[in-house]
Amino acid sequence: MLLRLITNKLIYFKSDFNKSYATPEEENHRFRIFQENLDKIQTHNARYEAGLETFYMGINQFTDIDAAEFRQSIKKTHQPLPNNSVRKGIKDFRVEDVPESKDWVTEGAVLPIRDQTTNCRFGEWAFSAAAALEGQNFIKNKKSYALSPQQLIDCDKGWNDGCASGDATAAFEYTVANGLSSEDEYPFRQATLPCDGSRLKSNVTASGFVKLDAGEDVLKAAVGTAGPVTAKIYFGPMQHYAGGILASMDCFNDMTFMDFTVLVVGYGADGDQLYWLIKNCWGTTWGEKGYLKLAREANYQCGIGLDCSYPLL
């Protein structure tokens, strides 16, 4: 009976996430992993219901891969920006100006969740950079429309490498010199392609960018007063995340592991649990309809607050 229930769940899973496998052997292999992950999800959620965990898990597009495959799917090679890179802006934040909570989503500065797809699995840096520029465009210019990650993927070759790897801060540097087209003018095409000069319209041009000093207090001040901020974090523990405030012993706050870029769009508290509100680009089937709540003031949970930046308009 239990096997039949799991089999039915797999059938729905394949349909919901458009999954297909090349051979019966591959399907059997994925079925075994699906079973193991389902057991992990159910065991974890029982602990959540008992008050022993702060977040819960669920089935999503990654339920048919194991933890090692998931880590590999988000791990990319990258190097820090060179010291002679165009320098950052400098911003001093007054503590008295920083609100106790902030949500740029409800204030209209954050556009709907996107999906970078598995075809562009290492292109999240471009989506986060474009979303940060969208936020500043709304805050500074009162304009709200999607900007083009694809332009960054195709055309930003000074330091970034399309769907293979990239850095949001370097993307801001690119937009100072080149601007960024709208999504309508330069749509997402799920691959790194030659730069299409006919689509370059420079709808939004950055005047500079701010590279934050390390610290969750600095990140809070920036998000609270300036707008959404890109942040590198370690994403390994987030495979099955479905909701709640993620705090995990599996998080690393070592820069060696921080190779996934997200957009911090707010912060707040649920009772006595402080959290960061984070926008991802894996569609709405992952997390809380595409968002993550990550524990705040919890020893740089998964590296949050160590490598952050935002553009200036």
N, C-alpha and C positions, 0 to 999 in steps of 0.2 A: 504493500500500500504506500509506504513512504517513498520507495523508488519511483512509483508511478507519479506521485505528487512532484517529486524533483524533476522527473522527465517532463511533466507538463509545464513546470516553471521554465525549463530550458527551451521548450517549444515557444512559449510566449516571449522569452528573452530574445530568441533568434528573430522572431517577427518584429518585436518592438525596436530592436537595434540593427535590423537589416543585416544579420550575421549569416554567413554561409561558410562551409568548410570544404576544402578541396577533396578530401578522401574520407572514407569511413574511419580510418585510423585517427585522422586528425579530429574528427567529430567525437570519437570516444575519448581522446586525450582531453579535449576541451570540456567534455561532460564531467570527467573526473575532477578537473580543476573547478568547474562550476559547483559541483557537490561540496568540495572542500571549502570554497569561499562562502557558500550558503551556510554551511555549518559555523564558520567563523562569524558571519554576520549575526546569526541567531544567538550564538553564545555571547557575543558582545552586547547585543541588545537586551538580553536577559540581565546582564550586569547593569546596563543603563536603567532598566526598569526598577532595579533594586537600589538605585542611587549610587552605584559604584563607578559609573562612568559619566562624563559630562556631555558626550555626544553619542549619536546613534548612527548606525550603518544601514545601507540598503543596496539593492541590486541596481547596477548601472552598466554603462557600456564596457566597463573593465572587469566584470565578474567572471569572464571566461579566461583570464590570464592570471598567472601566479604573481606573487609579490616581487620576485626577481625580474620578471618580464615587465612589470609595471615600472619599477625603478629604472630599468633600461630604456623604457619608452619615453621617459621624461629627462633622462640624463644626457646632456650634450657637452661637448668639449668647448671650452671658452677660456679666454684669458682676460685679465683685468685691463681696463682702458689704460693706455700709456700715460705717463706723467705729463707729457707735452701735449696732451689732448686740449682742445679749446676749453678754457677754464670755466668753471662753474660760476653761477651767480652766488652772491653772499646774502643771506637773509637772517636777520635777528628777529626772534619771536618774543613778544611781550607776554609773560605768563598770564597777566590779567586779561588778555584778549582771547585766551583759549577756552572755549566752552567745555562743559563737563561731558557732553555727548554731541555727536555730529552724524548726520546721515545725508550725504550728497545725493543719494538715490531719490529720497522723498523730496528733496529740494529741486530736482529736475536736471542736475548736472551730469547724470549717468544714463547713457542710452541702453537699450535692451541687450541682454546677453547674446554673444555670438558663439559660433562653433568653429574652431580652427581646423577641425577634422583630423583624422589620423594621417591623412596625406601630407599635412603640414605640421607634424607633431612637435617640432622645435621652433615654431613660429610665434609662440605666445608673447615674446618680447615685443613684436610689432603690434599685436592687438592691444597690449597694455599701454604702449606708448601712444597709439592712436586714441585710445580711450582717455588718457590723461589730457591730451590736447583738446578732445571734445569737451572735457570738463572745464578747462580754462576758457574755451571759446564761449561756453554758456555763461560762466561767471563774469568774464570781462566784456564780452560783446553781446550778451543776451541772445545768442544764436544756438540752435540745437539741431545738428544734423551729423550723420555718421561720416567719419574720416576714413581714409584708405590704409589699412594694414598692408594691402598688396603692393602699394607704391613703395613702402619701406622694404618689403620682402624682395621686390624686383630691383629697386634702384639704389638702395642704401648700401653701397659696397665699400665704403671707406673703412669700416671695421666689422660690419655685420655680414651674415652669410645666409640670408633668406630663411627658408624652412629648415635649414641645418643648424643654425645657432644665431644668437644675436644679443644685443645689450640695449635696453631702453634708453639709457643715458646717451649712448652713441646715436640713437635714433633722434633724440632731441637736437643733438648737434647737427645732424643732417637737415632737420627741418628749419634750423636757423638759416642755412644757406639756400635751401631748395623749397621750403614750404611743403604743404601736404594737400593733396587733392581730396575731394569728397569720395565717399564709397560709391556713389552713383557714377561718378566720372571714371573711377579706377577700381572696379569691383574685385572682390576676392575670387581667386581662381584655383585655390587648393594646391599650388605648386610654386616653385621658384621659376620665373620666366624672364626673358630679356626685358629690360626696362622699356616701357612703351611711352616714348616722348610725347606722342600725340594726346596722351591722357593727363599730362602734368598741367594742372591748373592753378596750383598754389592758393587754395581757398583759405588756408590758415598758415601763417608763418610765425615761428617762434622767434622771440627776441633774445632768448637765452635760456638757461635752465639752472636749477638749484640742485646740487648734490649735497644731501643732508649729512651732517655729522651723525655718527652712530648713537643710537639712544631711542628708547620708546617714548621718552618725554619729548624729544625733538620731533619724532614722527607725529605724535599727537598734536603738537603745536602746528605743524605744517598742514596736516589734514584738517584740523579745526579752523584754521584761519586762511589758508591759501587755496585748498581744493584737493581733489584726488591725487594720490602719490603712488608711483610705481615702486615695487619692493621685490627684491629677490628673496626667496625662501626655499627651504627644503620641503619638497612635496611628497616624499615617500609615504607618510602615514595617511594620506588623503584618498587612497584608492577607493575605499568603500564609504567614504563620508556621505551622509545624507542629511544631517541636521544637528543642531545643538552647538555647543562651544567646544571646539577641538582642543584638548590638552592631552598630550601623549608622551609617554616615556620613550617612544620611538623617534621623537623629534631630535634633530641635531641642530645646534646653533653655531656650527663651524662653517666658515666661509667656503671650505672645500666642498661641502655638500650642497650649497645654495646655488642651484642652477635653473630655477624656474621663476619666471617673473609674473607677478600679479598686480592688481590695482587696489590699493587701500582706499575705500570710498566712505569710510566712517568708523565710528567707534562708539561704544556704549557699555551698558551693564544689564545683566539679567539677574536681579537680586544682588547677591554679593559677587557674582562672576563677571569680571570685566572681559570685554572682547573687542577685537578688530573686525570690522565688516569688510570683506574682501570680494572683489569681482574676479571671476575666472572666465575663460573663453572655451569651455567644453560643452556648451549648450545647456539647456535647462533640465536635462535628465540627470545631471550630476549635482550633488550638494543640495542646498536649499534653493532650488530653481536657478542654479548656476552660481550661487554665492556660498561663501564660507565664512563662518564665525570662528576666529582663532583666538585662543586665550591671550589676554593682554596683561602686561606687567607680570609675566610668568617666566622670567629668566630668558627673554628673547626666544619665545616658543618658535621652533623651527627656523630660527634666524631672523624673525621679523624685527625690523628696526636697525639692522646692521648695514644694509646696502639699499638706499632709497633715493629717489630723485623725482623732480617734477619740472615741467616746462614753464617758461615765462612767455606771455604774449604782450 
